[in-house]
């Protein structure tokens, strides 16, 4: 069993003193901070075949091929592929029978003298490695945001997380959860955020990267992670940059006809907004950790049941730890300056006007709404049919606390909150909790409450315990 360590010096030294590991370090941007650790601790000749930094764009293109963006997943992938292949080509015959080769690469945009003050320091890091001599390689790719205020601190953090990544790949690949935890050894989430991870290759044959995205949020490495309908994990900026965004938050357990009616009604109004007309709209189905918890835990199978259905319907998924909508808004506006729409039901609208949720803010509920509507954002509200009275509650007649009525009226009058129109009356009585209870009880009534495609998926894959005797 490998000795466990969290100290950066000891991690680098452990690799240097392991004769079975040998590799290359190539770094673009923010210095050669990862490779420097292995030279600093001593014994680097036992680990390092080559270090290199192709800062010049023309030189970088000559080595790795042309690329639209130099700090990108595309560039990182080409770096890893070329450097690993060169190791095998040059050293495979000489020492391949006894050596597990690896190639580490990073491409980083850190703060510099010429950087804008609002520039975000970030980078792509990856390692391609063998778990057995002459074996097929596996690979880990991560995207990290560097949050320190000074360039020197960013470089230091980059060096530490790079060592953590290499050490985790070589010694923790059999335990992906431990590997994730170890990424921030000797760091904090206030210094570095890891908002994307992708594990591939034979070492991770049983790993679902959607679960890894969830674990990034669960384990506090990031506040939000994203994957596409195809299941491909993505760095959020790659999907959201300069896009108009429509978001629906929910448990999606399962998606119902109401879920889709809400989204369709909101999107039909959203695309007619003057600032959205002609723009590409990105739709996100967001689940918070609170949405995912049942009892006191998150069941990975239950999570995958939900996202399998979302994926089958072509929906992109955002997992977040943003309980309050103003925090979600701030996150989205970090990636785009275009308009954002959020669709919700009347019960949720009532909830966000509860002052008890904003005691952590100095300005209370006023500060929350100031943050929420700071940029171009609108709430689209789906009506509620009261079960007892049959009354239709909309954004136009919903009641809020007396001291908040003027605030609410202001938001409605300025069309920051808008009632949805042309909704399907038949969808109003449908709630996910009732559908789930019907599925689990064996009552076939649930099938009429979900889209036909969803019903087929649930039955074919036996999701949400369908077909299991109650």
Phi, psi and omega per residue, in radians:
X1 nan 2.357 -3.132
X2 -1.234 2.490 3.092
X3 -1.212 2.288 3.141
X4 -1.512 2.364 3.107
X5 -2.574 2.586 3.087
X6 -2.002 -0.074 -3.121
X7 -1.410 2.264 -3.072
X8 -1.063 -0.762 3.128
X9 -1.024 -0.811 -3.116
X10 -1.185 -0.620 3.102
X11 -1.090 -0.858 -3.129
X12 -1.094 -0.731 -3.128
X13 -1.160 -0.686 3.108
X14 -1.021 -0.728 3.118
X15 -1.176 -0.766 -3.131
X16 -1.055 -0.590 -3.086
X17 -1.570 0.041 3.129
X18 -1.666 1.827 -3.051
X19 -1.172 -0.227 -3.096
X20 -1.500 -0.144 -3.092
X21 -1.922 2.350 -3.133
X22 -2.679 2.332 -3.042
X23 -2.811 -3.028 -3.063
X24 -2.144 2.526 3.067
X25 -2.147 2.091 3.074
X26 -2.205 2.225 -3.021
X27 -2.375 2.337 3.104
X28 -2.152 2.062 3.128
X29 1.639 2.524 3.062
X30 1.097 0.489 3.094
X31 1.360 -2.939 3.086
X32 -1.968 1.076 -2.959
X33 -1.255 -0.523 -3.131
X34 -1.331 -0.904 3.110
X35 -1.009 -0.592 -3.096
X36 -1.078 -0.585 3.106
X37 -1.049 -0.688 -3.079
X38 -1.280 -0.532 3.021
X39 -1.273 -0.653 -3.053
X40 -1.137 -0.702 -3.026
X41 -1.420 -0.196 3.128
X42 1.617 2.682 3.102
X43 1.365 0.339 -3.057
X44 -1.146 -0.426 -3.128
X45 -1.110 -0.355 3.109
X46 -1.427 -0.155 -3.062
X47 -2.110 -0.693 -2.909
X48 -1.714 2.037 3.022
X49 -1.440 -0.586 -3.077
X50 -2.892 2.510 2.879
X51 -2.168 2.567 -3.090
X52 -2.723 2.663 3.071
X53 -2.494 1.859 -3.118
X54 -1.660 1.351 -3.075
X55 -1.209 -0.695 -3.086
X56 -1.195 2.317 -3.059
X57 -1.108 -0.680 3.132
X58 -1.142 -0.728 3.102
X59 -1.123 -0.751 3.139
X60 -1.070 -0.760 3.106
X61 -1.111 -0.662 -3.135
X62 -1.121 -0.593 -3.111
X63 -1.461 -0.816 -2.959
X64 -1.945 -0.016 -3.121
X65 1.611 2.785 -3.115
X66 -1.158 2.681 -3.077
X67 -2.661 2.463 -3.141
X68 -1.139 -0.748 3.139
X69 -2.270 2.422 -3.068
X70 -1.482 -0.486 3.020
X71 -1.756 1.500 -3.025
X72 -2.712 2.828 3.070
X73 -1.100 -0.655 -3.141
X74 -1.053 -0.807 -3.139
X75 -1.152 -0.754 3.141
X76 -1.039 -0.777 -3.113
X77 -1.071 -0.750 3.132
X78 -1.156 -0.602 3.080
X79 -1.117 -0.828 -3.114
X80 -1.109 -0.770 -3.107
X81 -1.099 -0.830 -3.087
X82 -1.157 -0.791 -3.060
X83 -1.204 -0.653 3.111
X84 -1.187 -0.746 3.135
X85 -1.085 -0.665 3.106
X86 -1.129 -0.671 3.091
X87 -1.030 -0.842 -3.128
X88 -1.116 -0.755 -3.118
X89 -1.091 -0.737 -3.031
X90 -1.544 -0.522 -3.014
X91 -2.139 -0.127 -3.074
X92 -1.009 -0.802 -3.104
X93 -1.226 -0.632 -3.061
X94 -1.280 -0.763 -3.034
X95 -2.415 0.197 -3.074
X96 -1.116 -0.472 -3.078
X97 -1.199 -0.391 -3.078
X98 -2.134 0.109 -3.010
X99 -2.151 2.426 2.991
X100 -1.764 1.828 -3.062
X101 -1.387 2.682 3.032
X102 -2.581 2.694 3.023
X103 -2.279 2.185 3.055
X104 -1.848 2.481 3.087
X105 -2.541 2.597 2.946
X106 -2.542 2.622 3.025
X107 -2.366 2.081 -2.855
X108 -2.333 2.463 2.969
X109 -1.932 1.726 3.098
X110 -1.728 2.929 3.095
X111 -1.151 2.517 3.111
X112 -2.489 3.135 -3.123
X113 -1.082 -0.511 -3.083
X114 -1.661 0.008 -3.063
X115 -1.269 2.576 2.967
X116 -1.200 2.653 -3.130
X117 -1.106 -0.533 -3.102
X118 -1.609 0.120 -3.118
X119 -1.186 2.376 3.126
X120 -1.626 2.152 3.082
X121 -1.387 2.239 -3.109
X122 -2.773 2.973 3.124
X123 -2.933 2.849 3.062
X124 -1.881 2.306 3.109
X125 -2.242 2.552 3.132
X126 -2.747 2.804 3.060
X127 -2.498 2.316 3.065
X128 -1.954 2.263 -2.940
X129 -2.641 2.735 3.038
X130 -1.760 2.489 3.030
X131 -1.707 -0.221 3.062
X132 -2.453 2.524 3.068
X133 -0.943 2.363 3.120
X134 1.139 0.243 3.141
X135 -1.481 2.873 3.059
X136 -1.188 2.461 -3.070
X137 -1.357 2.679 2.943
X138 -1.959 2.970 -3.028
X139 -2.609 2.494 3.009
X140 -2.179 2.266 3.045
X141 -2.169 2.338 3.053
X142 -2.302 2.715 2.956
X143 -2.022 2.310 -3.088
X144 -2.224 2.462 2.974
X145 -1.754 2.271 3.136
X146 -1.710 2.033 -2.917
X147 -1.839 -0.027 3.124
X148 -1.150 2.649 -3.084
X149 -1.377 -0.290 -3.064
X150 -2.137 2.621 -3.105
X151 -1.050 -0.727 -3.106
X152 -1.089 -0.695 3.115
X153 -1.191 -0.644 3.081
X154 -1.079 -0.757 3.123
X155 -1.082 -0.732 3.120
X156 -1.070 -0.801 -3.135
X157 -1.112 -0.682 3.118
X158 -1.074 -0.770 3.128
X159 -1.053 -0.734 -3.099
X160 -1.186 -0.832 -3.106
X161 -1.186 -0.529 3.075
X162 -1.130 -0.767 3.081
X163 -1.104 -0.748 3.113
X164 -1.026 -0.701 -3.122
X165 -1.166 -0.817 -3.139
X166 -1.096 -0.810 -3.132
X167 -1.095 -0.738 3.131
X168 -1.095 -0.729 3.130
X169 -1.091 -0.732 -3.049
X170 -1.367 -0.545 -3.004
X171 -2.123 -0.238 -3.075
X172 -2.121 0.199 -3.045
X173 -1.111 -0.351 3.126
X174 -1.380 -0.170 -3.139
X175 -2.327 1.440 -3.063
X176 -1.003 -0.595 3.118
X177 -1.114 -0.763 3.100
X178 -1.142 -0.630 3.102
X179 -1.049 -0.783 3.113
X180 -1.084 -0.816 -3.131
X181 -1.015 -0.676 -3.064
X182 -1.267 -0.271 -3.128
X183 -1.051 -0.550 -3.114
X184 -1.806 0.327 3.000
X185 -0.982 2.302 -3.111
X186 1.131 0.292 3.054
X187 -2.333 3.061 3.022
X188 -2.329 2.858 3.095
X189 -1.174 -0.281 3.069
X190 -1.356 -0.285 3.137
X191 -1.773 -0.671 -3.075
X192 -2.432 2.352 3.035
X193 -2.058 2.286 3.068
X194 -1.882 1.868 -3.027
X195 -1.871 0.091 3.033
X196 -2.706 2.414 3.012
X197 -2.503 2.450 3.071
X198 -2.399 2.185 3.138
X199 -1.955 2.226 -3.135
X200 -2.424 2.841 3.083
X201 1.782 3.057 -3.036
X202 -1.072 -0.485 3.130
X203 -1.179 -0.358 -3.079
X204 -2.148 0.604 -3.041
X205 -1.029 -0.568 -3.104
X206 -1.722 0.200 -3.055
X207 -1.627 2.292 3.005
X208 -1.753 2.038 -3.054
X209 -1.171 -0.285 3.025
X210 -1.209 -0.631 3.044
X211 -1.152 -0.666 3.115
X212 -1.130 -0.655 3.074
X213 -1.085 -0.747 3.082
X214 -1.063 -0.740 -3.090
X215 -1.202 -0.513 3.036
X216 -0.987 -0.728 -3.138
X217 -1.318 -0.784 -3.132
X218 -1.022 -0.701 -3.032
X219 -1.566 0.064 3.019
X220 1.402 0.253 3.092
X221 -1.331 -0.391 3.095
X222 -2.703 2.862 3.077
X223 -1.581 -0.300 -3.097
X224 -2.708 2.526 3.084
X225 -2.454 2.768 -2.992
X226 -2.447 2.572 2.930
X227 -2.518 2.734 -3.073
X228 -1.449 3.011 3.111
X229 -1.013 -0.536 3.127
X230 -1.249 -0.211 -3.067
X231 1.674 -0.102 -3.130
X232 -1.239 2.158 3.090
X233 -1.293 2.485 -3.060
X234 -2.396 2.750 2.983
X235 -1.451 2.203 -2.962
X236 -0.914 -0.680 -3.117
X237 -1.038 -0.606 -3.128
X238 -1.083 -0.456 -3.106
X239 -1.721 -0.610 -2.956
X240 -1.749 -0.229 -3.015
X241 -1.008 2.126 3.101
X242 1.018 0.555 3.125
X243 -1.967 2.551 2.905
X244 -1.340 2.412 -2.963
X245 -2.210 2.337 2.998
X246 -2.000 2.233 -3.062
X247 -2.126 2.363 2.955
X248 -2.164 2.114 3.120
X249 -1.665 2.453 3.107
X250 -3.067 3.106 3.052
X251 -1.566 -0.481 3.112
X252 0.909 0.835 -3.033
X253 -2.191 1.215 -0.048
X254 -1.718 -3.059 2.962
X255 -1.127 2.381 3.121
X256 -2.033 3.058 3.046
X257 -1.079 -0.578 3.100
X258 -1.116 -0.749 3.128
X259 -0.927 -0.854 -3.087
X260 -1.305 -0.590 3.100
X261 -1.112 -0.721 3.074
X262 -1.004 -0.845 -3.078
X263 -1.155 -0.740 -3.121
X264 -1.151 -0.750 3.133
X265 -1.113 -0.758 -3.120
X266 -1.174 -0.745 -3.106
X267 -1.148 -0.630 -3.127
X268 -1.122 -0.546 3.055
X269 -1.418 -0.679 -3.078
X270 -1.055 -0.759 -3.083
X271 -1.215 -0.227 3.102
X272 -1.604 -0.104 3.090
X273 -1.080 2.385 -3.120
X274 -0.926 -0.616 -3.112
X275 -1.433 -0.094 -3.102
X276 -1.951 -0.441 -3.082
X277 -0.908 2.230 3.131
X278 1.448 -0.099 -3.127
X279 -1.579 2.688 3.019
X280 -1.359 2.255 -3.123
X281 -1.837 2.226 3.064
X282 -1.750 2.183 -3.126
X283 -1.759 2.286 3.111
X284 -2.126 2.346 2.973
X285 -1.783 1.989 -3.026
X286 -1.819 2.329 3.000
X287 -2.109 2.202 3.034
X288 -1.526 2.866 3.089
X289 -1.013 -0.609 3.108
X290 -1.089 -0.671 3.102
X291 -1.103 -0.479 -3.000
X292 -1.619 -0.339 -3.056
X293 -1.347 2.288 2.981
X294 -2.155 2.126 -3.005
X295 1.300 -2.009 3.114
X296 -2.178 0.316 -3.086
X297 -2.592 2.910 3.045
X298 -1.869 2.134 3.138
X299 -1.533 2.016 -3.112
X300 -0.982 -0.667 -3.140
X301 -1.149 -0.755 3.123
X302 -1.067 -0.720 3.093
X303 -1.048 -0.824 -3.118
X304 -1.189 -0.572 3.054
X305 -0.994 -0.797 -3.106
X306 -1.163 -0.819 -3.060
X307 -1.291 -0.427 3.040
X308 -1.088 -0.727 3.121
X309 -1.189 -0.784 3.106
X310 -1.025 -0.740 3.126
X311 -1.132 -0.704 3.130
X312 -1.107 -0.467 3.106
X313 -1.595 0.103 3.070
X314 1.363 0.459 -3.062
X315 -1.783 2.362 3.014
X316 -1.394 2.596 -3.024
X317 -2.098 2.320 3.011
X318 -2.009 2.186 3.042
X319 -1.843 2.266 -3.077
X320 -2.450 2.871 3.001
X321 -2.028 0.605 3.109
X322 -1.740 1.662 3.135
X323 -1.167 -0.742 -3.095
X324 -1.580 2.496 -3.096
X325 -1.168 -0.510 -3.139
X326 -1.179 -0.477 3.082
X327 -1.293 -0.671 3.050
X328 -1.078 -0.758 3.140
X329 -1.065 -0.763 3.133
X330 -1.076 -0.686 3.111
X331 -1.098 -0.823 -3.111
X332 -1.142 -0.683 -3.130
X333 -1.283 -0.173 2.991
X334 -1.233 -0.421 -3.070
X335 -1.811 -0.336 -3.101
X336 -2.629 2.662 3.023
X337 -1.892 0.067 3.104
X338 -1.333 3.044 -3.089
X339 -1.249 2.553 3.113
X340 -2.154 2.351 3.043
X341 -2.019 2.410 3.065
X342 -2.160 2.171 3.135
X343 -1.769 2.392 3.141
X344 -2.640 2.855 3.069
X345 -1.567 2.945 3.125
X346 -0.986 -0.736 3.134
X347 -1.011 -0.696 3.122
X348 -1.206 -0.678 3.093
X349 -1.028 -0.780 3.102
X350 -1.043 -0.705 -3.075
X351 -1.138 -0.693 -3.099
X352 -1.285 -0.150 3.030
X353 -1.709 0.259 3.048
X354 -1.566 2.031 -3.052
X355 -1.144 -0.367 -3.093
X356 -1.111 -0.331 -3.105
X357 -1.446 -0.060 -3.014
X358 -2.147 0.420 -3.130
X359 -1.191 -0.320 3.131
X360 -1.406 -0.167 3.133
X361 -1.730 2.348 -3.138
X362 -1.028 -0.684 -3.127
X363 -1.575 0.111 3.082
X364 1.011 -2.491 -3.055
X365 -1.135 -0.533 3.122
X366 -1.149 -0.705 3.097
X367 -1.142 -0.700 3.129
X368 -1.032 -0.830 -3.123
X369 -1.252 -0.525 3.044
X370 -1.068 -0.715 3.108
X371 -1.239 -0.725 -3.074
X372 -1.079 -0.764 -3.054
X373 -1.806 0.349 -3.117
X374 -1.034 -0.673 3.138
X375 -1.985 -2.833 -3.104
X376 -1.378 1.621 -3.138
X377 -2.418 2.482 3.132
X378 -2.405 2.494 3.042
X379 -1.718 2.224 3.073
X380 -1.862 2.155 -2.947
X381 -1.960 2.157 3.122
X382 -1.543 2.382 -3.021
X383 -1.261 2.928 3.115
X384 -2.246 2.290 3.046
X385 -1.672 1.970 -3.135
X386 -1.107 2.218 -3.061
X387 -1.141 -0.688 -3.043
X388 -1.339 -0.745 -3.024
X389 -1.779 -0.332 -3.065
X390 1.362 0.049 -3.134
X391 -1.226 2.518 3.113
X392 -1.667 2.042 3.133
X393 -1.741 2.184 -3.140
X394 -2.198 3.102 3.062
X395 -1.113 -0.353 -3.111
X396 -1.412 -0.407 -3.104
X397 -2.213 0.118 3.136
X398 -1.128 2.497 -3.140
X399 -1.697 2.364 3.025
X400 -2.107 3.036 -3.137
X401 -0.983 2.495 -3.083
X402 -0.910 -0.686 -3.105
X403 -1.275 -0.122 -3.129
X404 -1.940 0.048 -3.063
X405 -1.105 -0.720 -3.132
X406 -1.168 -0.674 3.073
X407 -1.083 -0.796 -3.126
X408 -1.100 -0.773 -3.135
X409 -1.070 -0.678 3.108
X410 -1.067 -0.778 -3.105
X411 -1.158 -0.689 3.120
X412 -1.199 -0.779 -3.102
X413 -1.077 -0.583 3.127
X414 -1.602 0.209 3.045
X415 1.021 0.562 3.006
X416 -1.501 -0.355 2.982
X417 -2.177 2.244 -3.059
X418 -2.385 2.399 3.081
X419 -1.308 2.469 3.064
X420 -1.435 2.525 3.137
X421 -2.057 2.970 3.061
X422 0.992 0.558 3.094
X423 -1.366 2.826 3.136
X424 -1.563 1.948 -3.126
X425 -0.944 -0.566 -3.092
X426 -1.182 -0.307 -3.109
X427 -1.505 -0.300 -3.012
X428 -1.075 -0.619 -3.119
X429 -1.420 -0.027 -3.015
X430 -1.594 2.229 3.091
X431 -2.292 2.458 -3.094
X432 -0.964 -0.691 -3.089
X433 -1.077 -0.617 3.130
X434 -1.263 -0.665 3.108
X435 -1.098 -0.802 -3.128
X436 -1.083 -0.757 3.123
X437 -1.091 -0.663 3.137
X438 -1.174 -0.722 3.111
X439 -1.058 -0.792 -3.048
X440 -1.283 -0.439 3.141
X441 -1.518 -0.165 -3.125
X442 1.498 0.173 3.121
X443 -1.457 2.075 -3.062
X444 -1.244 -0.040 -3.108
X445 -1.058 -0.430 -3.104
X446 -1.086 -0.482 -3.028
X447 -1.094 -0.506 3.136
X448 -1.395 -0.160 -3.074
X449 -1.691 -0.117 -3.122
X450 -2.158 2.758 3.070
X451 -1.024 2.555 -3.115
X452 -0.918 -0.702 -3.136
X453 -1.096 -0.638 3.130
X454 -1.195 -0.742 3.116
X455 -1.022 -0.740 -3.133
X456 -1.127 -0.728 3.138
X457 -1.109 -0.791 -3.121
X458 -1.051 -0.774 -3.109
X459 -1.257 -0.761 -3.107
X460 -1.118 -0.722 -3.068
X461 -1.711 -0.004 -3.137
X462 0.932 0.890 -3.139
X463 -1.385 2.768 3.102
X464 0.933 0.606 3.102
X465 1.147 0.463 3.072
X466 -1.077 2.355 3.104
X467 1.452 -0.096 3.092
X468 -1.497 2.258 -3.077
X469 -1.043 2.264 3.132
X470 -1.181 nan nan
